[in-house]
Amino acid sequence: MKLIIAFIRPEVLQDVKLKLYSQELYSMSITNVLGAGQQKGYTEAYRGVQTEVNLLKKLRLEIAVPDEKVDQAIGAITEAARSGQAGDGVIFVQDVIRTLRIRTGEPI
């Protein structure tokens, strides 16, 4: 089993969810985060003072998938989230050593 962690733009969440659902991947966690990367941020004026905003709003999507569905999940996320511009996001894939269902204690 693998844990896929994807940082995506908030406005593409619905498209990403629909793509994952089409691959029969339904279980996921979503967290609001701030981050900096190649997008670099922007400058804005606040009370007459120029401020550089380099921590931008992103979503952290976490989904655990069986090894045989990793490529499908990555493909779905990439296809739905890609705009071709800096700031589209990044995907990390990690090994999951052990999983347990809290209610029953059984391995997943």
Summary of the structure (lengths in Angstrom):
residues: 108
radius of gyration: 16.7
end to end distance: 9.5
largest distance: 58.3
contacts: 270
relative contact order: 0.32
helix: 26%
strand: 40%
